[in-house]
Amino acid sequence: MTKPKVFIAQPIPDVALDILRDAADVTVYPYMDRQISVAELAAGARNSDWLFVMHETNVTAEVLAANPQLQGIGALAKFDPCIDLDAARRYRIPIIVEDPADNAFGGVSLTTADLTVGMLLGLAYRIVESDRYTRCGKFRQEQTMALMGLGCLGKTVGLIGMGKVAEYMVPRLKAFGLRVIYTKRTRLDPALEMGLGIDWCAHLDDLLATSDFVCVACDYNASTHKLIGRRELDLMRPSAFLINTARGRIVDERELVLALQEKRIAGAALDVYWNEPPHTLDPSVPDALCALENVILAPHNGGATVDVRRHRTSEVARFMVQMMKTGRAPHILNPEVLAQPHVS
């Protein structure tokens, strides 16, 4: 019996590959130094029965039109992969996703919280700068004043938003002696505030002016587009740092670069950027940001611990195999397509 063909849009852990290889012939786009293009993904779809894509892989109508007979797409996402759902419905292609309730190893929210706190510590103690300094042979004086950091004890962290990521951050931040304040559209229940040991800040302006570290932890939508611009950056202290592990377009990136270049704020740490899917096909970081020494940069990789990535990809792989064998899977984003035949 001929096995179905699966095309995977970028390298994934071996444990997930093994699950798929037991049931299918698997081809993996081998590169880790670039995003797969629409043309390359369309070619993969044309020669395959199934696709496996990451959350930010742009699966356009053009990709689906390359093979309207695709039997399904496995997506490393819970709700909103970058897939043209109208086209998927038109061609009756099911989208298999993760279990929305699965939170093994804390999921992406916990790992993103840990990354955010790690970035804060890196800024507070100038860890990345110290590494560069030492590698360049500048360690010639004990206890140098060249790399004194702001530190954490007694400093204030302002959280913009208080969802899962921010809640995970709170006990970690407080363990370092940081005071935590937050703002969001709807204030938490006072009992929860007390339990977390955090203080409500009714206005974003006040949070920006008060905080030593400002962490963007809100959702991206029309109301938060460019929430942090020139005006907001100028409200921050010159000694303060901005950390964004939420979404790039919450911050006006050009204004942030200027604020950093002109030292109107002390530094920043970023895991997200203006030019990222789904807004652009290829992620990119401005050269001006890369040239700055008071910035820590990461490639939108907040959920990439070994345990979490293995678990998530394996789960989607298992659901895909189940669909191959039985025609059903536990979590299908568009289950209505199963009731109707494919459209050519």
N, C-alpha and C positions, 0 to 999 in steps of 0.2 A: 504494500500500500504506500502510495506516495505521500511523503510528509508535507504539511503546509510550509510555506516559506515566510520567515519573519525578517524584517529589516529593522535594525536598531539604530537610532539617529545619532548616538554617541556612545562611547564606552561606558559600561555599567559593571558592577561587581560580578565576579565569577559565579557566586552562589546563585544569582538570578539567571545568568547565562545557562548554567547547568540545568535549571528547571525547564527553560525553553528548549534547550537542545535535546532533552529527552523526548520531546513531542514534535519538534519542528527542525527544519534546516534554517540555521541562523546566519545572517550576515550583519556585521557591525561596521558602521562608519568609524574608521580607526583613529581619527584625529582628535586631539585634545587642545590644540592651539587655535582652533577657529570653530565658529558656529556653522553647522551644515546649512548650505544655501537652499533656496526653494527648488532650484533646478536639480540639485543633488538628491533632495528628499523626494522629488517627483520621480526621478529615475529609480530610486529605491522602491517607491510604491509601485511603479509600473512592473517591476520584476518580482513582486512579492504578493503574498496573500494577507499579511498582517504588518502593521507598523508598531514599534515601541518607541515612544517619544518622552522627553522630559517636559516639565511644566512649561518652560519658556520656549520650546521648539515651535516655530510658526508653521502650523499645518494649514496652509491656505486652500482656497477652493481650487486653485491650479494644481496643487498636489493631489487632491482627491479626484479631480477630473482625469489625472493621468492614469488612474485605475479605479473606475467606479465600482468594480467588483471586489474591492477590498473586503475581507471578511470581518475586519475589526481593527481598532487602534487601542493599544494599551498606553495610558498616559500616567506619568508620575505626578498625579495631582488628585485633589479631593473634590474640587468643585469647578474650577474655571481654567482648564488648560487653554493654551493659545491655539485652539482648533476652530476652524470655521464650522460652527455647529449647524448653521443653515444648510451648508453644502453636505455635511455628514447626514443630516436628515433627508436631504433630497436624494442622496445615493443609498440611503438605508444602511449606513455604516455605523455599527455600534461603537461607542467610546467606553472602554473599560477603565475604571479609575480605582483609587485606593478606598478602603473602608473609611468613611469620614469620622467614625468613632474611634478608630485605632490610634492610640497615643503611645505606642511602645517606645521605650527609652526617652519618653518625654516629647517625642516627635520634633518637628522643625521648630516649634515655638520654644522649647527648652534649649535646643542647641543654638538658636539665634540669640536667646537671652544670654547664654554663656559667652558667645562670641562678643556681644555688646559689652558685657562686663569686662571681658578680656581686653577689648579695645580701650575701654576707659582706663584700666590699669596701665596699659601701654602708654597712654597719654600722660597719666598722672605721674608716672615714674620714668618717662622718656626712654622706654625700653628699646624701641626700634632705633631711635637716634643714638643711644648708647652703643648698640650693636655696630652701627655704621662707624661711629667714632673710634671704637676699639679696633675694628677690622682695618681701618686706615692707618693704624700705628700711632694713634694719638694718646694712648694710655701711657703717660709719662709722669703723672703726678697723682699720688694717692689723695682721695677725698677732694677731687677737683670741683671748683665752683662752675665749671663749664656746662654741667649737665644736671643742675639741681631741678627737681620736679616739684609740681604743685602738691603731690601726695593726696591722700584720701581723708585722713582723720579730720572730722569737723567740717568737711566741705559739703556742699549741697548739690545733689543731682536733681534736675528737673526733667520729669518724664512727660512727653507730649503724647497723651493716650494712656489708657490703662486696660489693655486687653491681656491675652494670655502671656505674650512675651514680656510685657512690663510687670505683670504679677510674678512671673518666675524671677525677674531681676531683683525685685525688692529685697528678699532675704539675703541674696548674694551681696547686694550693695551695702546693706546694713551691717553685714559681717565685717566690712572694712571701715566701719565707723562713719559712714556717710549718712547725712540727713537726706531723706527722699521727699520731694514734693511732686505733685502731678496736676495736670489739667486735662479735662475732657468735656465733651458737650453735656454729658449727664454725670453728675457727681455720684460716687459710690455711696452705698449705705454707710452711715457713720460707724456702725459696729464693725464693718469690714475694714474701713479706714483705720480704726483703732487696732484691730487685729493685725493688720499689716504694719502698723507703726508709721503711717505716711500722712502727709498734710495736704489738704486741698488748696489749690491755687485757682481762684475763679477766673483770672484773666491771663492769657498767654503772655501779654506784655510783662506782667509782674513776674511770671516764672522765668522769662528770659533775663530780666534784670537782676534776679536774685541768685541764679544758678551758677555754679562753677563748671558743671558739666550738663549740657542740654542733650537729651537723648530723644530722637524722633522714633516714636513707637506707635504711631496711629496708622489707620488704613489710608490708602490713596483713593481719592474720589474727587469729584468736582469741587467740593468745599475745601479740600486740603491741597489742591494744585498750587504750587508755589506758596505754600503756607509760610515758609521761611524765605523772605526776600531781603532786599537791602535794608528796609526799615527795621525788620526784626533782628537782623544781624547787628545793626547798630545799637540795639537795645542791650545786647550782651556785653559783659565785661571784657575789657581787653585781655584779661587773664583767663577767660573762659574757653571751653572747648565744645565743639558740636560733634555729635555722633549720630550717624544715620544708618540704621540697618533695616529700615522699613521699605520705602520705595524712593527712587531717585528723584522723581518729579515733585515730591513734596517740598524739595529745596530748590531754589533758583540757583543752578549750578554756576552760572557766570558770576553772579553776585557773591557766591561763596568763595570762588577763586580770588576775586578782587579783595574780599575781606581778609583772606589768608595772606595774599601777597602784600597787602598794606598793613598787615599785623593789627588789624582792628579787632580780631579775635586771636587767641593764642594758637589754635590748631584745630584739627578735625580728624575723625576716623570714619571711613565710608566703606560700606559693603554693597552699596547700590548707587546707580548713576543715571543721568538724564537719558543717555542713549542706550536703552535696553529694550529687549522684547517685552511686551508686544508692540511698543511704539516704534521701534526700529527692528530690522531683521538681524542686524549684527550688533552685539554689545561693544561699547568702546569707552575708554577713559581719556579725557582731554590731556594732551601733553602738558598743559599748564599745571594740572593737578599733580602729574607724575614728577614734575620738576621741583615741587615743594618738599622741604624737609620736615615741616611741622604737620605732616599728614600721614596717617596710616591707611593704606588701601588694600581692600580684599575683593576677590572676583565674584561677588554675590554668591557666597558659598556657605551661608550661615547654617544650613541643614546638613552639611557634608561630614558628619562623623561617620566612622566606619560602620558602627552598629546601626545607625539610623538609615544610611543609604542602602546597606545590605537588606535591612528589613523591608523598606519601602519598595525597592525594585523587585524583591522576591515575592512580595504580596501581589503586585500587579502581574508578575510573570505567572503565578499560580492561577490567578483569575483568568488570564488569557488562555492558559492550557485547559482550564475547566470549560471555557467557552468553545474551544476547538473540539473538545470531546463530547460535550453535551448540548451545545447551542445555547447555554445559559451561563451567567456569571452573577456573583452576588451584588456587584456594584456597577451598574451601567448608567452613564450620564443621560443617555437618550433611549430609554427602554422601548419607547413607542416604535422604533424602527424594526423591532423584532417581529412585529405583527404583519409586516408587509414585505414583499419580495424586493430584491435589488433592482435598481433602475440603471439601465445601460446608458 
